[in-house]
Amino acid sequence: NAGVTQTPKFQVLKTGQSMTLQCAQDMNHEYMSWYRQDPGMGLRLIHYSVGAGITDQGEVPNGYNVSRSTTEDFPLRLLSAAPSQTSVYFCASRPGTELKNIQYFGAGTRLSVL
Amino acid sequence: GEDVEQSLFLSVREGDSSVINCTYTDSSSTYLYWYKQEPGAGLQLLTYIFSNMDMKQDQRLTVLLNKKDKHLSLRIADTQTGDSAIYFCAESPKAGNMLTFGGGTRLMVKP
């Protein structure tokens, strides 16, 4: 089982460049979310989606866009990368009907913005 | 607001018990979680506890919850070198909402 798949695993960008981080899950989960991980700060929620066509902002949404056209995919777009966006990005998914809120994480994308 | 805090670092000897502590502020949390992150990998759920429980045991793992003090702990018995990782405490304030994570505790196990 693939679970949650993130691509690419590593990326280096120059300031001002744009790119899309891909996330796909094959578990038919309704909920998907994006987090960024910075040293000593845990994971902070960027954007999330509770189903196809529905997205909402998390704790740190500025500089990022998302869309959810299908249940399986939840891409994260950086329109104009900044050094402050250097981080490790994790995508997660979970079933929408489950009260326990157990999330399944991808392996992460390590992004450096120069 | 929601805030989850953990100490940054813990070092133990192989075979000893490890206790990782966490405090949280949202009294409406319904579930609390412990995730493990090994180097270069994503987060893996270790265990969780429902807010109406005081303790949960799962093999070498024991979770203790003190709702009055909003304190959560994870005890790992007979700690092994393979337990070296970062451990994150997380809370789910309401059923169906996203998780709020602590900053993570790096556990180092010395042979």
Boltz contact constraints between the chains, C-beta under 6 A:
constraints:
  - contact:
      token1: [A, 33]
      token2: [B, 98]
      max_distance: 6.0
  - contact:
      token1: [A, 40]
      token2: [B, 103]
      max_distance: 6.0
  - contact:
      token1: [A, 41]
      token2: [B, 103]
      max_distance: 6.0
  - contact:
      token1: [A, 42]
      token2: [B, 101]
      max_distance: 6.0
  - contact:
      token1: [A, 42]
      token2: [B, 102]
      max_distance: 6.0
  - contact:
      token1: [A, 42]
      token2: [B, 103]
      max_distance: 6.0
  - contact:
      token1: [A, 42]
      token2: [B, 104]
      max_distance: 6.0
  - contact:
      token1: [A, 43]
      token2: [B, 101]
      max_distance: 6.0
  - contact:
      token1: [A, 45]
      token2: [B, 98]
      max_distance: 6.0
  - contact:
      token1: [A, 48]
      token2: [B, 98]
      max_distance: 6.0
  - contact:
      token1: [A, 90]
      token2: [B, 42]
      max_distance: 6.0
  - contact:
      token1: [A, 99]
      token2: [B, 95]
      max_distance: 6.0
  - contact:
      token1: [A, 100]
      token2: [B, 31]
      max_distance: 6.0
  - contact:
      token1: [A, 101]
      token2: [B, 31]
      max_distance: 6.0
  - contact:
      token1: [A, 101]
      token2: [B, 92]
      max_distance: 6.0
  - contact:
      token1: [A, 102]
      token2: [B, 45]
      max_distance: 6.0
  - contact:
      token1: [A, 105]
      token2: [B, 42]
      max_distance: 6.0
  - contact:
      token1: [A, 105]
      token2: [B, 43]
      max_distance: 6.0
  - contact:
      token1: [A, 106]
      token2: [B, 42]
      max_distance: 6.0
  - contact:
      token1: [A, 107]
      token2: [B, 42]
      max_distance: 6.0
  - contact:
      token1: [A, 108]
      token2: [B, 42]
      max_distance: 6.0
